[in-house]
């Protein structure tokens, strides 16, 4: 069994104790633990911590057959409209052809 101060998810700096606290709060699946603690939602998307999270669930009495892997999701960042505007005029083959006529 992992000590409570061991970091399970390096990307989001989630400890084993925080995962156990989430389980005491009612989280009984990998997906619920991810939503509650953000473990597995960092840059690696759970590639390094999913096995540790699964082991904690097993150590705390969850059945192995009931632990389903979470769906991977790409990280999302908020963008301002300023970031979406083009830096230079966009090239358009249609506009080029119309200017040539």
Buried (B, 14 or more C-beta within 10 A) or exposed (E): EBEEEEBBBEBBEBBBBBBBBBBEEEBBBBBBBBBBBBBBBBEBBBEBBBEBBBBBBEEEEBEEEEBEEBEEEEEEEEEEEEEEEEEEEEEEEEEEEEEEE
